[in-house]
């Protein structure tokens, strides 16, 4: 508590939201763009093509593997 008031800590929050466009970072550079299909848990996502088809058999991608488009 700070000065008698409770402190609210934001904690970890995801950088991207569903439908945001991103690039997937791989060893050769950037691949995509893709859309965030779902936020699976904090900073972990599933992707889909811009036409809505799931990417990588619903593989989960860490936020560190993605870059905003």
Secondary structure as GFF3:
##gff-version 3
##sequence-region A 1 69
A	DSSP	beta_strand	21	26	.	.	.	ID=ss1
A	DSSP	beta_strand	29	41	.	.	.	ID=ss2
A	DSSP	beta_strand	44	48	.	.	.	ID=ss3
A	DSSP	beta_strand	61	62	.	.	.	ID=ss4
A	DSSP	three_ten_helix	63	65	.	.	.	ID=ss5
A	DSSP	beta_strand	66	68	.	.	.	ID=ss6
###
